[in-house]
Amino acid sequence: MTLRPVLPLLIALGIAPAALAAEARFIFVGEASENGSAVYEEHHRVTGECRDGRWRPSTHSVDYRRPGQNDAFATKSLDYRHSPLRPKMTFEQPDFNELITITQPDETSLDIRWQTPSGDSESFQTAFDESVVIDAGFDNLVRRHWDRVTRDESVDFRFLAPTRGEHYAFIMEPAQTDRTDAEHTVTIRPSGMVLRFLVDPITLGYDASGALTDYIGLGNIRKSDETNYTVHIRYTVSERPDCELTP
């Protein structure tokens, strides 16, 4: 007996097999400002499934648009199916001829390719372990440790700097700020003394359900060949999965 003919009968009877998960979407927009002036928008579309009542992301696309424009000037795609913390990633910003790709060719290494704004090409092979987080995987890291976030406890992890081909020790810890109305606020910053003087912390705000509301810090969109925008991004959710975002 195959699953296909049995499935419609189970659904008709209101008996959903526990192993089956519902497809779902998580759609939100971030409005980025620098020094109070709007500079760009992030249009996020995450697909995934509700499994055992919990959100499990699969793929994530981001279109970056100038305020009032419909065309994207930069794009990013992430694939969480191998790991929610270490997604496969492609980021492209054609205005600066920049392209970054991150893949995992095996169980112990990351492959990073970077086409730089100057026209050069760089490539790195970087070893990793389970503590390493890539790009928007930090959002899933926060939700994975939601019990600690809501108890104002810290979390140690390592964050990948793809243009350096290395990951560094970071800490996520509770924060207080009057710049957001978020239910929960954390910062992520380097835990090493030297890097702490060179890299400013990033502040993240979350609502009570675990949805990102604010990002304050250095963004990944270039302002020039040498600098990126430092932004406050405020997020608005237009569609969320019909299950819990947090574990």
N, CA, C and O of each residue as an XYZ file, in Angstrom:
988
protein
N       0.846     -1.187      0.000
C       0.000      0.000      0.000
C       0.881      1.237      0.000
O       1.800      1.339      0.813
N       0.619      2.172     -0.893
C       1.416      3.394     -0.980
C       0.752      4.508     -0.206
O      -0.434      4.438      0.117
N       1.538      5.554      0.094
C       1.032      6.683      0.877
C       0.048      7.520      0.091
O      -0.899      8.062      0.661
N       0.266      7.636     -1.254
C      -0.517      8.583     -2.030
C      -2.024      8.340     -1.956
O      -2.755      9.287     -1.664
N      -2.545      7.109     -2.206
C      -3.991      6.921     -2.120
C      -4.520      6.989     -0.703
O      -5.699      7.286     -0.515
N      -3.697      6.724      0.307
C      -4.160      6.732      1.687
C      -4.267      8.151      2.221
O      -5.136      8.439      3.044
N      -3.382      9.049      1.756
C      -3.313     10.393      2.303
C      -4.628     11.162      2.178
O      -5.055     11.753      3.170
N      -5.307     11.191      1.002
C      -6.566     11.924      0.937
C      -7.613     11.410      1.928
O      -8.382     12.195      2.483
N      -7.641     10.094      2.148
C      -8.592      9.516      3.090
C      -8.287      9.984      4.506
O      -9.200     10.340      5.251
N      -7.014      9.987      4.884
C      -6.644     10.436      6.225
C      -7.023     11.892      6.447
O      -7.532     12.261      7.505
N      -6.765     12.723      5.425
C      -7.104     14.137      5.560
C      -8.612     14.319      5.665
O      -9.093     15.109      6.477
N      -9.360     13.581      4.837
C     -10.817     13.684      4.874
C     -11.367     13.289      6.236
O     -12.384     13.824      6.678
N     -10.707     12.368      6.893
C     -11.139     11.925      8.216
C     -10.593     12.797      9.328
O     -10.890     12.586     10.503
N      -9.773     13.800      8.936
C      -9.183     14.673      9.946
C      -8.030     14.030     10.687
O      -7.701     14.438     11.801
N      -7.414     13.030     10.080
C      -6.285     12.340     10.718
C      -5.037     12.676      9.922
O      -4.787     12.066      8.882
N      -4.252     13.631     10.389
C      -3.027     14.016      9.692
C      -1.863     13.201     10.236
O      -1.607     13.227     11.440
N      -1.162     12.485      9.387
C      -0.008     11.715      9.862
C       0.988     12.628     10.556
O       1.279     13.715     10.056
N       1.511     12.212     11.692
C       2.398     13.061     12.496
C       3.668     13.410     11.752
O       4.256     14.468     11.977
N       4.094     12.524     10.867
C       5.363     12.777     10.186
C       5.239     13.842      9.104
O       6.245     14.395      8.658
N       3.977     14.140      8.668
C       3.791     15.096      7.597
C       3.827     16.506      8.142
O       3.321     16.767      9.233
N       4.433     17.434      7.379
C       4.551     18.823      7.807
C       3.868     19.716      6.794
O       3.870     19.430      5.597
N       3.276     20.814      7.282
C       2.575     21.745      6.409
C       3.540     22.762      5.844
O       4.377     23.300      6.568
N       3.429     23.031      4.540
C       4.227     24.085      3.937
C       3.773     25.430      4.486
O       2.589     25.636      4.752
N       4.727     26.343      4.651
C       4.400     27.641      5.250
C       5.353     28.695      4.713
O       6.401     28.385      4.147
N       4.954     29.971      4.907
C       5.781     31.091      4.468
C       5.904     32.103      5.592
O       5.011     32.258      6.425
N       7.027     32.778      5.586
C       7.296     33.849      6.538
C       7.778     35.034      5.695
O       8.884     35.002      5.156
N       6.954     36.074      5.582
C       7.249     37.195      4.693
C       7.299     38.480      5.512
O       6.384     38.777      6.279
N       8.378     39.235      5.339
C       8.505     40.484      6.094
C       9.381     41.471      5.323
O      10.145     41.090      4.436
N       9.252     42.740      5.683
C       9.991     43.819      5.030
C      10.746     44.607      6.088
O      10.207     44.907      7.153
N      12.000     44.942      5.789
C      12.795     45.777      6.672
C      13.085     47.112      6.005
O      13.511     47.157      4.851
N      12.853     48.197      6.731
C      13.150     49.537      6.230
C      14.413     50.036      6.922
O      14.431     50.238      8.137
N      15.473     50.233      6.132
C      16.778     50.592      6.668
C      17.007     52.095      6.562
O      16.810     52.699      5.507
N      17.423     52.679      7.671
C      17.754     54.110      7.685
C      19.142     54.299      8.281
O      19.575     53.533      9.142
N      19.826     55.325      7.812
C      21.128     55.709      8.353
C      21.046     57.181      8.752
O      20.747     58.046      7.928
N      21.317     57.448     10.033
C      21.215     58.815     10.560
C      19.852     59.438     10.283
O      19.741     60.633     10.009
N      18.802     58.591     10.362
C      17.446     59.072     10.204
C      16.938     59.154      8.780
O      15.766     59.466      8.572
N      17.785     58.883      7.784
C      17.373     58.949      6.379
C      17.222     57.539      5.803
O      18.101     56.695      5.977
N      16.092     57.287      5.108
C      15.859     55.984      4.492
C      16.884     55.740      3.395
O      17.113     56.606      2.550
N      17.501     54.566      3.407
C      18.526     54.256      2.404
C      18.174     53.038      1.541
O      18.515     53.006      0.358
N      17.504     52.047      2.111
C      17.076     50.908      1.312
C      16.032     50.105      2.082
O      15.792     50.334      3.267
N      15.415     49.150      1.367
C      14.451     48.231      1.964
C      14.910     46.798      1.711
O      15.512     46.499      0.680
N      14.616     45.918      2.666
C      14.865     44.485      2.516
C      13.521     43.767      2.405
O      12.689     43.871      3.306
N      13.305     43.053      1.324
C      12.068     42.295      1.138
C      12.393     40.808      1.287
O      13.000     40.198      0.408
N      11.974     40.240      2.423
C      12.312     38.865      2.788
C      11.149     37.921      2.498
O       9.989     38.231      2.767
N      11.490     36.770      1.947
C      10.514     35.700      1.739
C      11.173     34.380      2.156
O      12.114     33.911      1.517
N      10.661     33.800      3.229
C      11.210     32.551      3.751
C      10.163     31.454      3.564
O       9.007     31.621      3.954
N      10.562     30.350      2.976
C       9.671     29.202      2.864
C      10.151     28.132      3.840
O      11.338     28.036      4.155
N       9.209     27.344      4.301
C       9.561     26.289      5.249
C       8.355     25.437      5.545
O       7.456     25.296      4.716
N       8.341     24.868      6.736
C       7.233     24.008      7.116
C       7.003     24.078      8.611
O       7.903     24.389      9.391
N       5.782     23.781      8.984
C       5.422     23.652     10.389
C       5.484     22.165     10.737
O       4.657     21.370     10.291
N       6.474     21.815     11.536
C       6.672     20.420     11.905
C       6.511     20.273     13.408
O       7.235     20.901     14.180
N       5.566     19.448     13.820
C       5.266     19.275     15.249
C       4.960     20.618     15.910
O       5.313     20.851     17.066
N       4.294     21.500     15.154
C       3.863     22.786     15.695
C       4.935     23.843     15.751
O       4.709     24.918     16.306
N       6.144     23.559     15.169
C       7.258     24.496     15.224
C       7.725     24.854     13.823
O       7.662     24.029     12.911
N       8.191     26.075     13.654
C       8.650     26.591     12.373
C      10.015     26.028     12.024
O      10.928     26.030     12.849
N      10.149     25.542     10.783
C      11.411     25.023     10.283
C      11.676     25.665      8.917
O      11.070     25.257      7.926
N      12.573     26.664      8.841
C      12.832     27.333      7.555
C      13.595     26.436      6.593
O      14.399     25.601      7.008
N      13.331     26.619      5.289
C      14.042     25.863      4.263
C      14.850     26.786      3.358
O      16.068     26.640      3.257
N      14.184     27.736      2.698
C      14.867     28.655      1.803
C      14.481     30.084      2.147
O      13.429     30.334      2.736
N      15.349     31.020      1.771
C      15.170     32.421      2.173
C      15.728     33.292      1.053
O      16.895     33.163      0.683
N      14.896     34.177      0.515
C      15.369     35.110     -0.507
C      15.160     36.536     -0.009
O      14.181     36.828      0.678
N      16.093     37.420     -0.363
C      16.018     38.826      0.020
C      16.263     39.675     -1.214
O      17.269     39.509     -1.904
N      15.329     40.594     -1.489
C      15.525     41.622     -2.503
C      15.805     42.938     -1.788
O      15.057     43.335     -0.895
N      16.869     43.606     -2.177
C      17.204     44.912     -1.621
C      16.768     45.970     -2.629
O      17.164     45.922     -3.793
N      15.951     46.927     -2.181
C      15.399     47.934     -3.082
C      15.600     49.330     -2.505
O      15.592     49.524     -1.290
N      15.781     50.297     -3.402
C      15.811     51.678     -2.972
C      14.391     52.105     -2.592
O      13.430     51.591     -3.165
N      14.237     53.025     -1.647
C      12.891     53.454     -1.240
C      12.069     53.925     -2.446
O      12.529     54.742     -3.244
N      10.850     53.396     -2.559
C       9.946     53.788     -3.632
C      10.187     53.090     -4.951
O       9.500     53.383     -5.929
N      11.160     52.156     -5.012
C      11.441     51.435     -6.248
C      11.059     49.963     -6.118
O      11.067     49.397     -5.025
N      10.725     49.358     -7.251
C      10.312     47.953     -7.257
C      11.432     47.006     -7.679
O      11.380     45.813     -7.380
N      12.433     47.524     -8.364
C      13.515     46.679     -8.845
C      14.585     46.520     -7.766
O      14.893     47.466     -7.040
N      15.140     45.326     -7.671
C      16.184     45.057     -6.683
C      17.545     45.515     -7.208
O      17.881     45.269     -8.367
N      18.322     46.179     -6.358
C      19.686     46.545     -6.721
C      20.692     45.540     -6.152
O      21.863     45.556     -6.531
N      20.243     44.667     -5.248
C      21.074     43.596     -4.704
C      20.155     42.455     -4.287
O      18.976     42.672     -4.007
N      20.689     41.249     -4.248
C      19.888     40.084     -3.866
C      20.711     39.151     -2.995
O      21.941     39.144     -3.034
N      19.990     38.367     -2.210
C      20.632     37.326     -1.391
C      19.713     36.113     -1.349
O      18.494     36.252     -1.240
N      20.295     34.939     -1.434
C      19.531     33.702     -1.271
C      20.241     32.817     -0.269
O      21.468     32.718     -0.260
N      19.445     32.171      0.578
C      19.986     31.284      1.597
C      19.208     29.976      1.580
O      17.999     29.955      1.349
N      19.921     28.895      1.828
C      19.317     27.566      1.875
C      19.651     26.947      3.229
O      20.808     26.631      3.509
N      18.619     26.776      4.075
C      18.797     26.277      5.440
C      18.623     24.763      5.549
O      18.687     24.213      6.648
N      18.406     24.094      4.441
C      18.019     22.686      4.545
C      19.136     21.808      5.091
O      18.868     20.750      5.659
N      20.371     22.231      4.927
C      21.474     21.479      5.528
C      21.649     21.852      6.996
O      21.905     20.994      7.840
N      21.504     23.160      7.292
C      21.631     23.633      8.666
C      20.960     24.992      8.798
O      21.215     25.873      7.977
N      20.106     25.192      9.806
C      19.484     26.506     10.011
C      20.488     27.562     10.469
O      20.224     28.758     10.341
N      21.639     27.134     11.003
C      22.650     28.094     11.470
C      23.705     28.386     10.414
O      24.329     29.447     10.448
N      23.916     27.470      9.478
C      24.956     27.618      8.465
C      24.361     27.424      7.078
O      24.623     26.414      6.424
N      23.565     28.383      6.627
C      22.936     28.217      5.315
C      23.943     28.352      4.172
O      24.939     29.068      4.281
N      23.663     27.660      3.095
C      24.320     27.953      1.832
C      23.874     29.352      1.419
O      22.697     29.685      1.555
N      24.792     30.174      0.920
C      24.445     31.568      0.671
C      25.025     32.079     -0.638
O      26.146     31.741     -1.017
N      24.223     32.916     -1.327
C      24.698     33.693     -2.476
C      24.239     35.122     -2.281
O      23.047     35.381     -2.115
N      25.193     36.060     -2.301
C      24.879     37.487     -2.169
C      25.483     38.217     -3.351
O      26.657     38.031     -3.672
N      24.669     39.058     -4.008
C      25.140     39.761     -5.192
C      24.716     41.218     -5.137
O      23.547     41.530     -4.910
N      25.690     42.116     -5.350
C      25.437     43.546     -5.409
C      26.095     44.083     -6.693
O      27.239     44.535     -6.673
N      25.344     44.025     -7.816
C      25.938     44.349     -9.120
C      26.497     45.762     -9.230
O      27.441     45.985     -9.988
N      25.938     46.727     -8.489
C      26.458     48.098     -8.560
C      27.946     48.159     -8.235
O      28.654     49.051     -8.703
N      28.417     47.206     -7.432
C      29.823     47.164     -7.048
C      30.522     45.920     -7.598
O      31.641     45.593     -7.201
N      29.838     45.234     -8.524
C      30.398     44.014     -9.127
C      30.819     42.993     -8.071
O      31.818     42.292     -8.231
N      30.040     42.924     -6.992
C      30.398     42.042     -5.875
C      29.512     40.803     -5.851
O      28.296     40.878     -6.029
N      30.147     39.678     -5.629
C      29.434     38.405     -5.520
C      30.119     37.567     -4.453
O      31.335     37.379     -4.489
N      29.330     37.060     -3.497
C      29.842     36.176     -2.453
C      29.019     34.898     -2.453
O      27.789     34.950     -2.432
N      29.683     33.758     -2.475
C      28.993     32.478     -2.338
C      29.645     31.681     -1.212
O      30.865     31.686     -1.051
N      28.815     31.003     -0.445
C      29.281     30.141      0.643
C      28.596     28.792      0.489
O      27.368     28.714      0.465
N      29.376     27.747      0.386
C      28.835     26.391      0.306
C      29.586     25.508      1.291
O      30.627     25.887      1.829
N      29.032     24.320      1.513
C      29.669     23.354      2.397
C      29.935     22.085      1.601
O      29.049     21.241      1.469
N      31.163     21.940      1.060
C      31.451     20.781      0.204
C      31.508     19.460      0.952
O      31.307     18.402      0.355
N      31.784     19.507      2.270
C      31.821     18.286      3.060
C      31.435     18.605      4.498
O      30.997     19.717      4.792
N      31.593     17.644      5.387
C      31.112     17.798      6.760
C      32.043     18.609      7.654
O      31.724     18.853      8.818
N      33.186     19.026      7.127
C      34.147     19.707      7.993
C      34.627     21.057      7.472
O      35.331     21.771      8.186
N      34.262     21.427      6.237
C      34.804     22.662      5.679
C      33.752     23.478      4.931
O      32.766     22.949      4.418
N      33.999     24.782      4.890
C      33.191     25.721      4.137
C      34.006     26.234      2.958
O      35.208     26.468      3.077
N      33.342     26.405      1.822
C      33.982     26.945      0.629
C      33.424     28.350      0.394
O      32.215     28.518      0.235
N      34.292     29.352      0.372
C      33.889     30.746      0.215
C      34.520     31.302     -1.045
O      35.731     31.189     -1.239
N      33.706     31.902     -1.905
C      34.197     32.567     -3.111
C      33.714     34.019     -3.067
O      32.539     34.295     -2.824
N      34.653     34.938     -3.311
C      34.330     36.362     -3.225
C      34.879     37.091     -4.443
O      36.090     37.140     -4.662
N      33.966     37.658     -5.232
C      34.346     38.575     -6.301
C      34.284     39.972     -5.716
O      33.199     40.460     -5.400
N      35.423     40.621     -5.566
C      35.521     41.873     -4.833
C      35.144     43.061     -5.705
O      35.166     42.959     -6.931
N      34.793     44.204     -5.079
C      34.489     45.408     -5.864
C      35.650     45.864     -6.749
O      35.426     46.526     -7.763
N      36.870     45.524     -6.384
C      38.026     45.922     -7.184
C      38.220     45.037     -8.415
O      39.068     45.320     -9.261
N      37.427     43.962     -8.512
C      37.528     43.063     -9.652
C      38.348     41.822     -9.398
O      38.442     40.955    -10.266
N      38.947     41.718     -8.218
C      39.720     40.525     -7.882
C      38.797     39.390     -7.442
O      37.625     39.611     -7.134
N      39.338     38.183     -7.418
C      38.608     37.013     -6.930
C      39.388     36.390     -5.781
O      40.594     36.165     -5.881
N      38.686     36.118     -4.698
C      39.304     35.483     -3.532
C      38.550     34.193     -3.247
O      37.342     34.109     -3.472
N      39.263     33.195     -2.755
C      38.608     31.943     -2.363
C      39.254     31.441     -1.084
O      40.455     31.597     -0.868
N      38.416     30.826     -0.233
C      38.873     30.319      1.062
C      38.255     28.956      1.321
O      37.117     28.696      0.930
N      38.997     28.101      1.971
C      38.485     26.851      2.532
C      38.637     26.970      4.040
O      39.749     27.117      4.547
N      37.524     26.908      4.756
C      37.538     27.178      6.193
C      36.915     26.019      6.961
O      35.786     25.618      6.677
N      37.642     25.486      7.925
C      37.091     24.432      8.781
C      36.058     25.040      9.728
O      36.109     26.230     10.038
N      35.114     24.203     10.185
C      34.072     24.707     11.083
C      33.631     23.602     12.029
O      33.930     22.426     11.823
N      32.910     24.009     13.076
C      32.243     23.062     13.956
C      30.817     23.546     14.202
O      30.359     24.485     13.552
N      30.122     22.913     15.129
C      28.703     23.208     15.341
C      28.449     24.573     15.967
O      27.300     25.011     16.035
N      29.498     25.253     16.426
C      29.309     26.569     17.040
C      29.285     27.697     16.015
O      28.983     28.838     16.364
N      29.602     27.393     14.745
C      29.743     28.428     13.721
C      28.379     28.818     13.151
O      27.530     27.966     12.890
N      28.191     30.126     12.964
C      26.957     30.696     12.419
C      27.303     31.502     11.179
O      28.309     32.211     11.155
N      26.472     31.398     10.149
C      26.676     32.118      8.895
C      25.521     33.067      8.643
O      24.360     32.660      8.669
N      25.835     34.331      8.399
C      24.901     35.340      7.925
C      23.586     35.310      8.728
O      23.611     35.379      9.957
N      22.436     35.208      8.032
C      21.141     35.263      8.717
C      20.880     34.060      9.605
O      19.827     33.985     10.237
N      21.816     33.112      9.670
C      21.693     32.035     10.642
C      21.650     32.538     12.068
O      21.209     31.824     12.968
N      22.119     33.803     12.289
C      22.050     34.363     13.649
C      20.601     34.460     14.118
O      20.324     34.320     15.310
N      19.669     34.700     13.180
C      18.257     34.810     13.539
C      17.740     33.484     14.082
O      16.989     33.453     15.057
N      18.145     32.398     13.448
C      17.761     31.070     13.935
C      18.501     30.720     15.221
O      17.976     29.986     16.058
N      19.719     31.240     15.384
C      20.453     31.034     16.635
C      19.694     31.648     17.808
O      19.562     31.024     18.860
N      19.199     32.860     17.629
C      18.436     33.514     18.695
C      17.222     32.679     19.061
O      16.956     32.458     20.242
N      16.488     32.217     18.070
C      15.268     31.442     18.365
C      15.600     30.073     18.950
O      14.858     29.560     19.788
N      16.709     29.480     18.515
C      17.112     28.193     19.085
C      17.372     28.312     20.577
O      17.109     27.377     21.333
N      17.889     29.460     21.005
C      18.203     29.689     22.414
C      17.193     30.640     23.054
O      17.544     31.425     23.935
N      15.950     30.567     22.613
C      14.921     31.495     23.080
C      14.730     31.436     24.588
O      14.462     32.456     25.223
N      14.867     30.251     25.161
C      14.713     30.148     26.611
C      15.774     30.965     27.330
O      15.494     31.561     28.370
N      16.987     31.002     26.792
C      18.057     31.786     27.404
C      17.881     33.277     27.119
O      18.173     34.116     27.971
N      17.402     33.600     25.917
C      17.145     35.006     25.585
C      16.116     35.601     26.529
O      16.289     36.713     27.029
N      15.049     34.861     26.772
C      13.979     35.376     27.625
C      14.348     35.351     29.103
O      13.650     35.951     29.922
N      15.436     34.666     29.457
C      15.937     34.698     30.838
C      17.138     35.627     30.986
O      17.793     35.659     32.027
N      17.416     36.391     29.908
C      18.535     37.336     29.920
C      19.869     36.649     30.194
O      20.680     37.127     30.987
N      20.081     35.511     29.516
C      21.341     34.789     29.630
C      22.132     34.918     28.328
O      21.545     35.179     27.278
N      23.427     34.742     28.379
C      24.287     34.906     27.211
C      24.501     33.573     26.490
O      24.298     32.498     27.053
N      24.918     33.682     25.224
C      25.201     32.507     24.391
C      26.511     32.764     23.646
O      26.664     33.803     23.004
N      27.453     31.828     23.727
C      28.706     31.930     22.981
C      28.562     31.212     21.642
O      27.937     30.154     21.564
N      29.143     31.789     20.592
C      29.124     31.157     19.272
C      30.274     31.743     18.452
O      31.002     32.616     18.924
N      30.429     31.256     17.231
C      31.438     31.788     16.315
C      30.729     32.277     15.054
O      29.839     31.608     14.529
N      31.135     33.454     14.575
C      30.457     34.077     13.447
C      31.424     34.168     12.272
O      32.571     34.587     12.427
N      30.938     33.764     11.079
C      31.779     33.748      9.894
C      31.894     35.138      9.281
O      30.883     35.800      9.046
N      33.129     35.585      9.019
C      33.408     36.787      8.242
C      33.842     36.326      6.855
O      35.022     36.039      6.657
N      32.929     36.245      5.891
C      33.260     35.589      4.613
C      34.360     36.283      3.826
O      35.128     35.617      3.130
N      34.456     37.619      3.921
C      35.492     38.301      3.150
C      36.876     38.149      3.776
O      37.876     38.540      3.175
N      36.936     37.586      4.974
C      38.220     37.265      5.603
C      38.506     35.766      5.584
O      39.623     35.330      5.867
N      37.479     34.983      5.245
C      37.662     33.543      5.183
C      37.892     32.905      6.532
O      38.570     31.882      6.630
N      37.326     33.509      7.596
C      37.558     33.010      8.943
C      36.337     33.302      9.801
O      35.553     34.205      9.510
N      36.191     32.509     10.878
C      35.122     32.783     11.842
C      35.759     33.142     13.177
O      36.858     32.696     13.505
N      35.031     33.968     13.943
C      35.569     34.547     15.163
C      34.615     34.312     16.330
O      33.411     34.135     16.146
N      35.177     34.313     17.525
C      34.375     34.093     18.733
C      33.499     35.317     19.004
O      33.983     36.449     19.045
N      32.203     35.066     19.187
C      31.226     36.106     19.490
C      30.418     35.688     20.708
O      30.429     34.527     21.116
N      29.724     36.653     21.274
C      28.803     36.377     22.375
C      27.502     37.117     22.115
O      27.506     38.273     21.690
N      26.393     36.445     22.372
C      25.066     37.063     22.322
C      24.602     37.248     23.762
O      24.591     36.299     24.546
N      24.221     38.471     24.101
C      23.879     38.747     25.494
C      22.760     39.769     25.576
O      22.537     40.513     24.621
N      22.047     39.819     26.703
C      20.946     40.771     26.850
C      21.437     42.206     26.791
O      22.577     42.501     27.150
N      20.554     43.105     26.329
C      20.929     44.513     26.197
C      19.750     45.394     26.575
O      18.595     44.971     26.530
N      20.062     46.614     26.942
C      19.057     47.630     27.218
C      19.283     48.806     26.273
O      20.409     49.288     26.159
N      18.253     49.271     25.604
C      18.360     50.410     24.703
C      17.008     51.100     24.590
O      15.960     50.463     24.691
N      17.051     52.413     24.380
C      15.818     53.160     24.162
C      15.563     53.392     22.676
O      14.698     54.187     22.306
N      16.322     52.692     21.823
C      16.189     52.878     20.376
C      15.139     51.966     19.760
O      14.802     52.125     18.587
N      14.612     51.007     20.530
C      13.562     50.125     20.025
C      12.484     49.946     21.094
O      12.691     50.221     22.276
N      11.334     49.476     20.633
C      10.247     49.102     21.542
C      10.124     47.587     21.619
O       9.069     47.065     21.979
N      11.196     46.882     21.282
C      11.152     45.423     21.213
C      10.895     44.804     22.579
O      11.300     45.339     23.611
N      10.214     43.668     22.560
C       9.942     42.928     23.785
C      11.235     42.376     24.389
O      11.418     42.371     25.606
N      12.135     41.906     23.499
C      13.421     41.369     23.936
C      14.524     41.986     23.074
O      14.369     42.115     21.859
N      15.630     42.363     23.703
C      16.748     42.983     22.994
C      18.038     42.292     23.385
O      18.307     42.061     24.564
N      18.840     41.964     22.363
C      20.150     41.353     22.596
C      21.188     42.053     21.735
O      20.849     42.693     20.739
N      22.452     41.931     22.119
C      23.551     42.356     21.259
C      24.387     41.145     20.906
O      24.473     40.184     21.670
N      25.002     41.204     19.740
C      26.013     40.218     19.380
C      27.301     41.002     19.124
O      27.317     41.972     18.366
N      28.373     40.561     19.771
C      29.647     41.278     19.683
C      30.794     40.282     19.808
O      30.625     39.188     20.346
N      31.966     40.677     19.301
C      33.134     39.798     19.473
C      33.447     39.625     20.955
O      33.312     40.565     21.738
N      33.862     38.430     21.333
C      34.245     38.200     22.719
C      35.738     38.368     22.940
O      36.187     38.483     24.080
N      36.520     38.384     21.849
C      37.956     38.616     21.968
C      38.260     40.086     22.200
O      37.602     40.955     21.629
N      39.241     40.366     23.026
C      39.534     41.741     23.419
C      39.943     42.603     22.230
O      39.451     43.723     22.094
N      40.830     42.111     21.367
C      41.330     42.919     20.253
C      40.215     43.225     19.266
O      40.021     44.379     18.883
N      39.474     42.190     18.848
C      38.409     42.383     17.862
C      37.297     43.257     18.416
O      36.612     43.947     17.661
N      37.113     43.233     19.726
C      36.067     44.040     20.340
C      36.298     45.534     20.105
O      35.345     46.308     20.012
N      37.570     45.934     20.008
C      37.886     47.333     19.755
C      37.709     47.706     18.287
O      37.596     48.885     17.952
N      37.685     46.706     17.414
C      37.610     46.960     15.982
C      36.209     46.801     15.406
O      35.895     47.400     14.377
N      35.363     46.003     16.054
C      34.033     45.687     15.525
C      32.965     46.144     16.509
O      32.942     45.710     17.661
N      32.089     47.016     16.050
C      30.999     47.496     16.900
C      29.953     46.401     17.088
O      29.738     45.597     16.181
N      29.298     46.356     18.251
C      28.248     45.356     18.466
C      27.033     45.625     17.579
O      26.803     46.748     17.131
N      26.272     44.573     17.344
C      25.001     44.658     16.616
C      23.880     44.426     17.615
O      23.929     43.480     18.401
N      22.870     45.287     17.587
C      21.720     45.170     18.484
C      20.540     44.599     17.720
O      20.234     45.039     16.612
N      19.874     43.610     18.322
C      18.728     42.943     17.713
C      17.523     43.054     18.626
O      17.627     42.854     19.837
N      16.367     43.377     18.032
C      15.125     43.404     18.784
C      14.181     42.315     18.300
O      14.128     42.016     17.107
N      13.429     41.716     19.235
C      12.477     40.652     18.908
C      11.168     40.898     19.624
O      11.144     41.429     20.734
N      10.062     40.503     18.974
C       8.777     40.570     19.666
C       8.580     39.318     20.514
O       9.442     38.440     20.541
N       7.468     39.238     21.193
C       7.239     38.142     22.137
C       7.160     36.778     21.446
O       7.395     35.746     22.076
N       6.824     36.774     20.134
C       6.695     35.501     19.415
C       8.019     35.003     18.858
O       8.104     33.864     18.399
N       9.069     35.847     18.890
C      10.353     35.455     18.334
C      10.620     35.996     16.948
O      11.561     35.553     16.289
N       9.806     36.959     16.478
C      10.035     37.588     15.175
C      10.958     38.794     15.334
O      10.809     39.577     16.272
N      11.903     38.937     14.423
C      12.844     40.049     14.446
C      12.116     41.361     14.193
O      11.344     41.467     13.240
N      12.353     42.355     15.033
C      11.727     43.669     14.870
C      12.736     44.750     14.524
O      12.388     45.720     13.850
N      13.991     44.604     14.973
C      14.998     45.648     14.772
C      16.383     45.039     14.564
O      16.724     44.009     15.145
N      17.159     45.698     13.729
C      18.574     45.399     13.549
C      19.293     46.731     13.559
O      18.976     47.610     12.758
N      20.256     46.894     14.452
C      20.998     48.150     14.546
C      22.488     47.821     14.475
O      23.024     47.141     15.350
N      23.148     48.309     13.427
C      24.575     48.040     13.284
C      24.994     48.087     11.834
O      24.269     48.588     10.974
N      26.183     47.556     11.575
C      26.732     47.551     10.227
C      25.939     46.586      9.355
O      25.787     45.415      9.701
N      25.435     47.074      8.226
C      24.689     46.230      7.304
C      25.593     45.602      6.262
O      26.797     45.857      6.246
N      25.016     44.774      5.382
C      25.828     44.132      4.345
C      25.719     44.827      3.001
O      26.234     44.324      2.002
N      25.044     46.001      2.960
C      24.930     46.761      1.723
C      26.009     47.841      1.685
O      26.187     48.602      2.635
N      26.720     47.885      0.564
C      27.824     48.826      0.429
C      27.321     50.255      0.175
O      26.391     50.492     -0.597
N      27.976     51.180      0.857
C      27.777     52.607      0.623
C      28.804     53.116     -0.380
O      28.544     54.054     -1.133
N      29.966     52.487     -0.379
C      31.048     52.787     -1.311
C      31.906     51.542     -1.435
O      31.605     50.513     -0.831
N      32.973     51.631     -2.216
C      33.876     50.479     -2.348
C      34.500     50.089     -1.016
O      34.868     48.933     -0.811
N      34.618     51.055     -0.111
C      35.345     50.831      1.137
C      34.462     50.680      2.371
O      34.912     50.137      3.380
N      33.219     51.147      2.312
C      32.375     51.160      3.514
C      30.970     50.635      3.233
O      30.463     50.722      2.114
N      30.362     50.091      4.276
C      28.962     49.679      4.231
C      28.108     50.665      5.021
O      28.619     51.429      5.841
N      26.810     50.638      4.766
C      25.891     51.451      5.556
C      25.847     50.938      7.001
O      25.872     49.729      7.233
N      25.783     51.841      7.950
C      25.473     51.507      9.335
C      24.023     51.914      9.553
O      23.686     53.094      9.453
N      23.163     50.946      9.849
C      21.723     51.159      9.708
C      20.937     50.753     10.951
O      21.395     49.977     11.789
N      19.747     51.306     11.027
C      18.697     50.797     11.904
C      17.605     50.278     10.979
O      16.954     51.049     10.274
N      17.413     48.967     10.990
C      16.390     48.341     10.146
C      15.204     47.976     11.023
O      15.357     47.277     12.024
N      14.029     48.448     10.648
C      12.787     48.137     11.371
C      11.944     47.200     10.509
O      11.642     47.502      9.354
N      11.571     46.062     11.087
C      10.902     45.013     10.322
C       9.407     44.968     10.599
O       8.953     45.156     11.727
N       8.650     44.709      9.522
C       7.200     44.533      9.602
C       6.835     43.212      8.942
O       7.203     42.973      7.792
N       6.124     42.361      9.649
C       5.726     41.048      9.131
C       4.389     41.170      8.419
O       3.441     41.738      8.963
N       4.308     40.637      7.200
C       3.046     40.633      6.456
C       2.404     39.249      6.409
O       1.191     39.127      6.236
N       3.217     38.211      6.564
C       2.684     36.843      6.593
C       3.607     35.994      7.443
O       4.826     36.025      7.272
N       3.025     35.236      8.359
C       3.839     34.380      9.215
C       3.286     32.969      9.222
O       2.093     32.778      8.987
N       4.111     31.990      9.482
C       3.640     30.602      9.515
C       2.649     30.381     10.651
O       2.697     31.056     11.679
N       1.763     29.436     10.447
C       0.727     29.129     11.435
C       1.257     28.116     12.455
O       0.667     27.058     12.678
N       2.387     28.477     13.065
C       2.984     27.652     14.104
C       3.949     28.514     14.899
O       4.183     29.673     14.558
N       4.501     27.955     15.943
C       5.402     28.717     16.810
C       6.759     28.916     16.132
O       7.310     27.984     15.546
N       7.294     30.147     16.216
C       8.612     30.421     15.665
C       9.734     29.888     16.544
O      10.812     29.556     16.051
N       9.480     29.808     17.839
C      10.510     29.404     18.790
C      10.308     27.948     19.214
O       9.199     27.421     19.128
N      11.393     27.297     19.675
C      11.287     25.875     20.052
C      10.339     25.666     21.225
O      10.139     24.533     21.664
